């Protein structure tokens, strides 16, 4: 190759190297510009997204201490009406299921035989009283004759003995007559208590026997609600004079309040560990009916200044109950101890002081330290 050829080849090589260097510089500048434009977007994407949640404030307020149990409505007084004599029913003095008062005539029985026996006993008594008068006059006459030695003293004593025997006969007649009159009362069967009577088991014309159950009267006003409570509540129950009781009837769901604890049984059932309790309700409108079942709620006392939060704020984990507390837009896990739940609110014994804001909805998307976006903030935990 000549010298001119070598020079031309050198110039071409230099030109190619310059073009390569210029292309690399342009590519580097464009890459830097792209990275600078992309960097803010990547930084924003790296920031954690806030989770939308609903929250409520914890509150300090009086909260009742309640115990729930299953209860049964029972009549305070239940009296079976039984016959004490065998006789025919003349009259039924009530309508089935009617309200009766103490002393009302329920059944009138055929009393003709006992009435005849009473008249006979009265006649016997009258005869024996007349005989007693005669013997007493004999005693007086013999006593007067004895002072004149007209009769012996033995005759006087015999007359006194006869008078004494006749006096005993009169007393016996009076006792027999009284017994018959008492039996006469068995033929008019009257209600021993005020209440509501059931269906009559005998009608007019039926012949009943001794000890037959003819009907049942139950006192409904006032009335008992009987239930059992665990023995651990015995101390608080005894300390709570006239503890308030309400019952929600099974089936209808009707809630009736105004009951008061009236009777605490004198022993704890060793098999169930419960103690029987009776509450009394006035039942003026007879809304409680014997045999009805219901859910009983007993208010033992009211705890002042208790910490309460909505029940839905409480979550369960492997280590127990916890809540998410919102602090500066961040959700923090806070272990808590739930003492009880009352009317949709959880009473917290440990873990909260009543000033916190807790998450009530959206907990499934949260972790400890998650950022949150509060959508609603009620004034208190229980809506008060």
PyMOL commands that set and color helices and strands:
alter all, ss='L'
color gray80, all
select helices_A, chain A and resi 3-46+112-147+153-185+231-239+311-313+363-365
alter helices_A, ss='H'
color red, helices_A
select strands_A, chain A and resi 51-57+59-75+78-82+87-92+99-100+105-109+188-190+195-197+207-208+213-218+223-230+244-249+255-269+274-281+293-310+315-317+320-327+330-335+337-342+345-350+357-361+372-377
alter strands_A, ss='S'
color yellow, strands_A
deselect
rebuild
show_as cartoon
